[in-house]
């Protein structure tokens, strides 16, 4: 085949292609795409149950003629969006909300019926019940207890438990509502009395289950003391024994508390969570243990570096222990076995090992050895405790305590807790306000004491007081789910 023939063939093909392109020019009908923008008045909405959610949707288009749009408003949880509900199919939403309190996304889909194009906008919805957030107050009267709540806007809701449970009251002596945490979108509320512990619905406080239902095998002695929930690990103290479980189990599996570890021990009602288990204190052996919630085993503490004190042989009576900072530093307070000397030990924990940091012997802290109410600072090396009708502040490095507020004579301090907003750490009161419950002149009161940067009470007094309660046995702050 000659080069002239190849050139001629190439020229012929080129002419055919160009000719086809020329003939085809103008055969297509090009149209502009209508750009649709969906707008709402804001991107965050709150609903207080029981109520409806109303949102007006504004349509902005690039063309003069409005598109023929269909609408769908879909609500789903922020953490587990498998559960979805269509609230409305009109441009402007109006729907009665029946979801449980929590955080949700709401997406509106607008579809052009002509072109099939779909546009969407997502907003954030916080569903709140009247009992979503606030200070829970356990009150006792005439041999029975009930729960009230002080809301963030200072409204007091009375008789929450009996209202939701057809007049049923809590037993006399109900005295603990452990710190309420939320993990894997599940917030659980436990209420402890001398011979029972129940779980209630976090939204309306309706009773879910009582003591025997927590266990594979109900303990012979029913004396619940504490319940701790951290990440996927949970631990109950009953009569000084540990019953634990890991929530990291297959879905829909039955998961109850395990039998306690064998041995002679009695665990103090305080916990340090390490991320893979709990550090606990045995009051009989006077030493710390590490608890593995999956296996239920107690093992000695692994120490790194040169120990300043022996975590596996403290040899003293524990008064109180608590995490001091988010970095893993903990403070533990002891008195010797003769009840005549006071100590503060500082240590750092991790998932696998513990480092002893500081030791302060000979604390000058009036009333500390007999105190029963303690609050540790999460920001400073301070401990607050109640003795008599006064609140003391212990400066740990200075080894000295002094009263920072004294109530009128005859006042009984019944409970004391740090405000911890586990939903919003940016809350200015988070770790910066102590609530104190008292009984004085025949009535219960709750005081708010904001903290100054020095650790003293701001202006040396309280900012708010709520009155008219019965005898108060417990206060606990409940954050939003």
C-alpha positions as CSV (number, residue, x, y, z in Angstrom):
1,X,0.0,0.0,0.0
2,X,1.5,3.3,-1.1
3,X,2.0,6.4,1.1
4,X,-0.2,8.4,-1.3
5,X,-3.0,5.9,-0.8
6,X,-2.7,6.2,3.0
7,X,-2.7,10.0,2.9
8,X,-5.8,9.9,0.7
9,X,-7.7,7.5,3.0
10,X,-6.9,9.6,6.0
11,X,-8.1,12.8,4.2
12,X,-11.3,11.0,3.2
13,X,-12.1,9.9,6.8
14,X,-11.4,13.4,8.2
15,X,-13.8,15.0,5.7
16,X,-16.5,12.5,6.7
17,X,-16.1,13.2,10.4
18,X,-16.0,17.0,10.0
19,X,-19.0,16.9,7.7
20,X,-21.0,14.9,10.2
21,X,-20.1,17.3,13.0
22,X,-21.2,20.2,10.8
23,X,-24.5,18.6,9.8
24,X,-25.2,17.8,13.5
25,X,-24.6,21.4,14.7
26,X,-27.7,22.9,16.1
27,X,-29.6,19.6,16.4
28,X,-29.5,19.7,20.3
29,X,-31.9,21.9,22.4
30,X,-29.8,23.2,25.3
31,X,-31.6,24.5,28.4
32,X,-30.4,26.2,31.6
33,X,-30.6,24.3,34.8
34,X,-32.8,25.9,37.5
35,X,-30.6,26.4,40.6
36,X,-32.7,26.0,43.8
37,X,-31.5,27.1,47.2
38,X,-33.4,26.0,50.4
39,X,-33.3,28.4,53.4
40,X,-34.7,28.3,56.9
41,X,-34.7,31.1,59.5
42,X,-31.9,29.3,61.4
43,X,-30.0,26.0,61.4
44,X,-30.7,24.9,65.0
45,X,-34.2,24.3,66.5
46,X,-35.3,23.2,70.0
47,X,-38.5,21.3,70.8
48,X,-39.7,21.0,74.4
49,X,-42.0,17.9,74.7
50,X,-44.8,17.7,74.2
51,X,-44.9,20.1,71.3
52,X,-44.9,20.5,67.5
53,X,-42.1,21.6,65.3
54,X,-42.8,24.4,62.8
55,X,-40.3,25.5,60.2
56,X,-41.0,27.7,57.2
57,X,-38.9,26.9,54.1
58,X,-37.8,29.7,51.7
59,X,-37.1,28.8,48.1
60,X,-34.6,30.8,46.1
61,X,-34.3,30.1,42.4
62,X,-32.1,31.3,39.5
63,X,-35.0,31.4,37.0
64,X,-38.2,33.5,37.1
65,X,-40.6,30.5,36.9
66,X,-40.9,28.5,40.1
67,X,-40.1,24.9,39.8
68,X,-42.7,22.3,40.5
69,X,-41.2,20.9,43.7
70,X,-42.3,18.1,46.0
71,X,-41.1,18.0,49.6
72,X,-40.1,15.5,52.2
73,X,-39.0,16.4,55.8
74,X,-37.1,13.4,57.4
75,X,-36.0,13.3,61.1
76,X,-33.2,10.9,62.3
77,X,-30.8,10.7,65.3
78,X,-27.4,12.3,64.9
79,X,-25.6,9.2,66.2
80,X,-27.6,6.3,64.8
81,X,-29.4,7.5,61.7
82,X,-31.0,4.1,61.0
83,X,-34.3,5.2,62.5
84,X,-35.9,7.7,60.2
85,X,-39.3,9.3,60.2
86,X,-41.0,11.4,57.6
87,X,-42.6,14.3,59.4
88,X,-44.2,16.2,56.5
89,X,-44.5,16.5,52.7
90,X,-45.3,20.2,52.4
91,X,-43.1,23.2,51.9
92,X,-43.6,24.5,55.4
93,X,-43.2,21.9,58.2
94,X,-45.7,21.5,61.0
95,X,-45.4,18.1,62.8
96,X,-46.0,16.8,66.3
97,X,-42.8,15.4,67.8
98,X,-43.0,12.0,69.5
99,X,-39.3,11.2,69.5
100,X,-37.4,10.7,72.8
101,X,-35.2,13.6,74.0
102,X,-31.9,13.7,72.2
103,X,-30.0,15.2,69.2
104,X,-31.5,14.8,65.7
105,X,-30.8,15.9,62.2
106,X,-33.8,17.1,60.1
107,X,-33.3,17.0,56.3
108,X,-35.8,18.5,53.9
109,X,-35.7,17.2,50.3
110,X,-37.1,19.3,47.5
111,X,-37.5,17.4,44.2
112,X,-38.2,19.0,40.8
113,X,-41.0,16.9,39.2
114,X,-40.0,18.0,35.7
115,X,-36.3,17.4,35.8
116,X,-36.0,14.9,38.6
117,X,-33.3,17.0,40.2
118,X,-33.3,17.0,44.0
119,X,-32.2,19.6,46.5
120,X,-31.8,19.3,50.2
121,X,-31.0,21.2,53.4
122,X,-30.2,19.8,56.9
123,X,-30.8,21.4,60.2
124,X,-30.1,20.4,63.8
125,X,-33.0,19.6,66.2
126,X,-32.6,19.2,70.0
127,X,-35.6,17.4,71.5
128,X,-36.0,18.2,75.1
129,X,-38.4,17.1,77.9
130,X,-39.1,19.2,80.9
131,X,-36.8,16.8,82.7
132,X,-34.0,16.8,80.2
133,X,-31.6,18.9,82.2
134,X,-31.3,20.3,85.7
135,X,-30.5,19.5,89.4
136,X,-32.4,16.4,90.6
137,X,-33.4,16.7,94.2
138,X,-34.3,13.6,96.3
139,X,-36.8,14.6,99.0
140,X,-38.1,12.6,101.9
141,X,-41.4,13.0,103.8
142,X,-43.5,10.7,105.9
143,X,-41.4,7.7,105.4
144,X,-41.1,7.9,101.6
145,X,-39.2,9.8,98.9
146,X,-39.8,11.5,95.6
147,X,-37.8,13.5,93.1
148,X,-37.9,17.2,92.1
149,X,-35.9,19.0,89.5
150,X,-34.5,22.5,89.4
151,X,-34.4,23.4,85.7
152,X,-31.8,25.6,84.0
153,X,-34.4,28.5,84.0
154,X,-35.0,28.0,87.8
155,X,-38.4,26.3,87.4
156,X,-38.9,23.6,90.0
157,X,-40.8,20.5,88.9
158,X,-42.2,18.6,91.8
159,X,-43.0,14.9,92.5
160,X,-41.5,13.7,89.2
161,X,-41.2,10.0,90.1
162,X,-44.6,9.5,91.6
163,X,-46.3,11.5,88.8
164,X,-44.8,9.1,86.2
165,X,-45.4,6.0,88.2
166,X,-49.1,6.3,89.2
167,X,-48.5,7.6,92.7
168,X,-45.8,5.1,93.6
169,X,-43.1,6.6,95.9
170,X,-39.5,5.8,96.4
171,X,-38.4,4.0,99.7
172,X,-37.4,5.9,102.8
173,X,-33.7,6.6,102.8
174,X,-33.3,6.9,99.0
175,X,-30.0,8.6,98.9
176,X,-28.1,8.2,95.6
177,X,-28.6,9.1,92.0
178,X,-25.2,8.3,90.5
179,X,-23.7,10.8,88.0
180,X,-25.8,10.5,84.8
181,X,-23.7,9.8,81.7
182,X,-24.6,9.2,78.1
183,X,-22.8,6.6,75.9
184,X,-23.7,5.2,72.5
185,X,-26.8,7.5,72.5
186,X,-28.1,5.8,75.6
187,X,-28.6,7.9,78.8
188,X,-29.5,5.8,81.9
189,X,-30.7,7.0,85.3
190,X,-30.3,4.8,88.4
191,X,-31.8,5.5,91.8
192,X,-30.4,3.8,94.9
193,X,-32.2,3.2,98.2
194,X,-31.0,1.2,101.2
195,X,-32.5,-2.1,99.9
196,X,-33.2,-1.5,96.2
197,X,-31.9,0.1,93.1
198,X,-34.1,0.9,90.1
199,X,-33.5,2.2,86.6
200,X,-35.9,4.8,85.2
201,X,-36.5,6.3,81.8
202,X,-34.2,9.3,81.3
203,X,-37.0,11.3,79.6
204,X,-40.0,10.9,81.9
205,X,-38.6,8.9,84.9
206,X,-41.0,6.0,84.4
207,X,-39.7,2.9,86.2
208,X,-37.9,0.4,83.9
209,X,-36.6,-2.3,86.2
210,X,-35.6,-3.0,89.8
211,X,-32.7,-4.6,91.7
212,X,-33.1,-8.4,90.8
213,X,-33.3,-7.7,87.1
214,X,-29.8,-6.3,87.0
215,X,-28.2,-9.7,87.8
216,X,-27.8,-13.2,86.5
217,X,-27.9,-14.3,90.1
218,X,-29.4,-11.9,92.8
219,X,-27.0,-11.3,95.7
220,X,-27.9,-12.9,99.0
221,X,-27.4,-9.5,100.7
222,X,-29.3,-6.6,99.1
223,X,-27.3,-3.5,100.0
224,X,-26.7,-1.4,96.9
225,X,-24.2,1.5,97.3
226,X,-23.1,2.9,94.0
227,X,-23.4,2.4,90.2
228,X,-20.7,3.6,87.9
229,X,-21.1,3.9,84.1
230,X,-18.1,4.8,81.9
231,X,-17.8,4.2,78.2
232,X,-18.8,0.5,77.7
233,X,-17.9,-0.5,81.3
234,X,-20.3,-0.6,84.2
235,X,-19.9,-1.5,87.9
236,X,-22.3,-1.8,90.8
237,X,-21.2,-1.9,94.4
238,X,-23.5,-4.0,96.6
239,X,-22.5,-4.6,100.2
240,X,-18.8,-3.9,99.3
241,X,-18.8,-6.4,96.5
242,X,-18.2,-5.6,92.8
243,X,-20.7,-6.6,90.1
244,X,-19.5,-5.5,86.7
245,X,-20.3,-5.9,83.0
246,X,-19.0,-4.7,79.6
247,X,-21.6,-3.3,77.2
248,X,-19.4,-4.1,74.3
249,X,-21.5,-7.2,73.4
250,X,-23.4,-8.3,70.3
251,X,-26.7,-6.4,69.6
252,X,-29.9,-7.8,71.3
253,X,-27.9,-10.1,73.6
254,X,-28.9,-10.4,77.2
255,X,-26.3,-8.6,79.3
256,X,-26.5,-8.6,83.1
257,X,-24.1,-8.0,85.9
258,X,-21.5,-10.7,86.7
259,X,-20.9,-12.4,90.0
260,X,-18.4,-10.6,92.1
261,X,-14.7,-11.5,92.2
262,X,-13.9,-14.0,95.0
263,X,-11.9,-13.0,98.0
264,X,-12.1,-11.1,101.2
265,X,-12.5,-7.4,100.3
266,X,-14.8,-4.5,100.8
267,X,-14.7,-1.8,98.1
268,X,-15.0,1.9,99.1
269,X,-17.8,3.7,97.1
270,X,-15.4,5.7,94.9
271,X,-14.0,4.9,91.4
272,X,-11.3,6.0,89.1
273,X,-12.0,5.0,85.5
274,X,-8.9,4.4,83.4
275,X,-10.4,3.7,79.9
276,X,-10.1,0.0,80.2
277,X,-11.2,-0.7,83.7
278,X,-11.7,0.8,87.2
279,X,-9.2,1.5,90.0
280,X,-10.9,0.7,93.3
281,X,-9.9,0.7,97.0
282,X,-10.2,-2.3,99.3
283,X,-10.9,-1.0,102.8
284,X,-10.0,-4.4,104.3
285,X,-6.6,-4.9,102.7
286,X,-6.2,-1.0,102.5
287,X,-4.9,-1.1,99.0
288,X,-5.9,-0.3,95.4
289,X,-7.0,-2.8,92.8
290,X,-7.5,-2.7,89.0
291,X,-10.9,-4.2,87.9
292,X,-11.3,-5.6,84.5
293,X,-15.1,-5.4,83.8
294,X,-15.0,-8.0,81.0
295,X,-13.5,-10.7,83.1
296,X,-14.5,-9.4,86.5
297,X,-11.0,-9.9,87.9
298,X,-9.2,-7.8,90.5
299,X,-5.5,-7.4,90.0
300,X,-2.7,-5.5,91.7
301,X,-1.8,-2.0,90.4
302,X,1.1,-1.9,88.0
303,X,3.4,0.9,89.1
304,X,6.0,2.7,86.9
305,X,9.0,4.7,88.1
306,X,10.1,4.9,91.7
307,X,6.9,4.9,93.8
308,X,6.4,7.7,96.4
309,X,3.8,5.5,98.1
310,X,2.7,1.9,97.5
311,X,-0.7,1.7,95.7
312,X,-0.7,-2.1,96.6
313,X,-0.2,-1.4,100.3
314,X,-1.5,1.9,101.4
315,X,-2.2,0.8,105.0
316,X,-4.6,3.7,105.7
317,X,-8.3,4.5,105.8
318,X,-9.6,6.1,102.6
319,X,-11.7,9.2,103.1
320,X,-12.2,10.1,99.4
321,X,-10.7,9.8,96.0
322,X,-11.5,11.5,92.7
323,X,-10.1,12.4,89.3
324,X,-8.6,15.9,89.6
325,X,-7.9,16.7,86.0
326,X,-8.8,15.4,82.5
327,X,-5.1,14.4,82.1
328,X,-5.5,11.5,84.5
329,X,-4.3,13.0,87.7
330,X,-6.1,11.8,90.8
331,X,-6.2,12.8,94.5
332,X,-6.8,10.4,97.3
333,X,-7.3,11.4,101.0
334,X,-6.6,9.2,103.9
335,X,-6.4,9.1,107.7
336,X,-4.2,6.7,109.6
337,X,-5.6,3.8,111.5
338,X,-5.4,5.8,114.8
339,X,-7.5,8.6,113.2
340,X,-5.0,11.2,114.3
341,X,-3.1,12.1,111.0
342,X,-4.3,13.1,107.6
343,X,-2.7,12.5,104.2
344,X,-3.2,13.4,100.5
345,X,-1.7,11.2,97.8
346,X,-1.5,12.2,94.1
347,X,-1.2,9.7,91.3
348,X,-1.6,9.4,87.6
349,X,-3.4,6.5,86.1
350,X,-3.6,5.0,82.6
351,X,-5.1,1.9,81.1
352,X,-2.1,-0.2,82.0
353,X,-0.1,1.5,84.7
354,X,0.0,4.1,87.5
355,X,2.6,6.7,88.4
356,X,2.7,8.1,91.9
357,X,3.2,11.9,91.8
358,X,3.1,13.6,95.2
359,X,2.6,12.8,98.9
360,X,1.4,15.3,101.4
361,X,1.6,14.1,105.1
362,X,0.2,15.9,108.1
363,X,-2.7,17.9,106.6
364,X,-4.0,20.7,108.8
365,X,-7.7,20.2,107.9
366,X,-10.1,20.7,110.8
367,X,-13.1,18.3,110.5
368,X,-11.8,16.4,107.5
369,X,-11.3,13.0,109.3
370,X,-15.0,12.9,110.2
371,X,-16.4,14.5,107.0
372,X,-18.8,12.6,104.8
373,X,-19.4,15.1,101.9
374,X,-16.6,15.9,99.5
375,X,-16.2,17.7,96.2
376,X,-12.9,17.7,94.3
377,X,-11.9,20.5,92.0
378,X,-11.2,19.5,88.4
379,X,-9.2,22.7,87.8
380,X,-7.1,23.3,90.9
381,X,-5.4,21.2,93.6
382,X,-8.3,21.8,96.0
383,X,-10.8,19.7,98.0
384,X,-14.1,21.0,99.4
385,X,-15.7,19.2,102.3
386,X,-18.5,19.8,104.8
387,X,-18.0,19.7,108.5
388,X,-20.7,20.9,110.9
389,X,-22.4,23.8,109.3
390,X,-19.4,25.0,107.4
391,X,-17.8,24.3,104.0
392,X,-14.0,24.1,104.0
393,X,-11.5,24.5,101.2
394,X,-8.3,22.3,101.5
395,X,-5.3,23.7,99.6
396,X,-3.6,20.4,99.0
397,X,0.0,21.6,98.3
398,X,-0.2,24.0,101.2
399,X,-1.7,21.1,103.3
400,X,-4.1,23.6,105.0
401,X,-7.8,23.9,105.1
402,X,-10.1,26.8,106.2
403,X,-13.8,27.4,106.2
404,X,-15.0,29.5,103.2
405,X,-18.7,29.6,104.0
406,X,-20.6,29.0,107.3
407,X,-24.4,28.6,107.4
408,X,-26.6,29.7,110.3
409,X,-26.3,27.7,113.5
410,X,-28.4,24.6,113.4
411,X,-28.1,24.1,109.7
412,X,-27.4,20.6,108.5
413,X,-25.5,20.2,105.2
414,X,-27.2,17.3,103.5
415,X,-25.5,17.1,100.1
416,X,-22.8,18.8,98.0
417,X,-22.0,18.3,94.3
418,X,-19.9,20.0,91.6
419,X,-21.8,21.2,88.6
420,X,-20.6,19.1,85.6
421,X,-22.3,19.6,82.3
422,X,-21.4,16.4,80.4
423,X,-23.2,17.6,77.3
424,X,-21.6,21.0,77.0
425,X,-18.1,21.5,78.5
426,X,-18.2,25.1,77.2
427,X,-20.9,25.9,79.8
428,X,-19.3,28.6,82.0
429,X,-20.5,26.8,85.1
430,X,-19.0,23.5,84.1
431,X,-16.6,22.6,87.0
432,X,-17.1,26.1,88.3
433,X,-20.2,25.9,90.5
434,X,-20.9,23.8,93.6
435,X,-24.5,23.1,94.6
436,X,-25.2,22.5,98.3
437,X,-28.4,21.1,99.9
438,X,-29.2,22.0,103.5
439,X,-31.9,21.4,106.1
440,X,-32.7,24.4,108.2
441,X,-35.7,25.7,110.1
442,X,-37.7,22.6,109.1
443,X,-37.2,22.9,105.3
444,X,-34.8,21.8,102.6
445,X,-32.8,24.4,100.6
446,X,-30.5,24.2,97.6
447,X,-27.8,26.9,97.2
448,X,-25.6,27.7,94.1
449,X,-22.0,28.7,94.9
450,X,-20.1,29.9,91.8
451,X,-16.3,29.5,92.1
452,X,-13.8,32.3,91.7
453,X,-10.4,31.8,90.0
454,X,-8.9,31.4,93.5
455,X,-11.2,28.5,94.3
456,X,-13.1,30.5,96.8
457,X,-16.8,31.2,96.4
458,X,-17.5,34.2,94.3
459,X,-18.0,37.2,96.5
460,X,-17.8,34.7,99.4
461,X,-21.4,33.8,99.2
462,X,-24.1,32.0,97.1
463,X,-25.7,33.3,93.9
464,X,-29.1,31.6,94.2
465,X,-31.1,29.7,96.8
466,X,-34.2,27.5,96.2
467,X,-36.5,26.8,99.2
468,X,-39.6,24.9,100.1
469,X,-38.1,21.3,99.8
470,X,-38.7,18.5,102.3
471,X,-35.6,16.8,103.9
472,X,-33.1,16.4,101.0
473,X,-31.1,13.2,100.8
474,X,-29.3,13.7,97.5
475,X,-28.7,16.2,94.6
476,X,-27.3,15.3,91.2
477,X,-27.0,17.3,88.0
478,X,-28.5,15.7,84.9
479,X,-27.1,16.9,81.6
480,X,-29.0,16.8,78.4
481,X,-28.8,13.5,76.5
